[in-house]
C-alpha cells in the first residue's frame, strides 16, 4: 500500500459564484479581488442589445447583438437569465458558461436578486449565492456619497432601492457583512474553496475511490 497523495487534482465540475448586494456595499470591489486572487475563476461576460460605448471591446466587456438576435436566442433557450434596463436587454449566454463548467472552471456573476432567481431555476446544482451587506445604513450612504459618482437625488434613490435589494438576503446561501474589505475578501475565498470540495461537484471521485479500493 502507498500513502502518497494523488499526483493530479481530482476532476470536478465548475461552479457559478453569484455576488449580489445593494449599490455601494462593495460587491464590484470584492469581485475584482476574487478575480485577481484566483486564476480558475472568470467573470461572466453578458450579452446586450445596447450599442458599444467608446473603449468597450466585443467579447471582453459585452457581446453586442441586435434586439432580433436577442429575441431569437431567448426563444431558443440559449440564455440563462435576462433583464430589460432602460430599453435595452442584458443577458447571460448559456453556452459559454456551460462550456466553462464542464472543464472545471468557475464563473463569477455580479448580478441582482432577479437575475439570481433565474440562474437558480436554470442551473440550481451549479449555483453558489453570496449576498454582500454593508455594516450599517449610515455606512452605505457615506460610501455612495464618497465615491462621488451620483447626485444627491440619485444617492437618495439608491438608498430607497437598497431596502428592496436587502430584503432578498434569505434567498442566498451565504451572507457576508462587508465591514472590513480584506476580511470580506478572505470570507469569499473560503466559500469558494469549500464549495469546490463538495462531493457532488467532484466528478472524478467515483473513479478515484474505485481505484483506491481495488488497490487495498
Secondary structure, DSSP 8 states (H G I E B T S, - for coil): ------SS-------EEEEEE-TTSSHHHHHHHHHHH-TTEEE---EESS---TT--BTTTBEE--HHHHHHHHHTT-EEEEEEETTEEEEEEHHHHHHHHHTT-EEEEE--HHHHHHHHHH-GGGEEEEEEE-S-HHHHHHHHHHTT-S-HHHHHHHHHHHHHHHTTGGGSSEEEE-SSHHHHHHHHHHHHHHHHT-GGG-TTHHHHHHHHHHT-
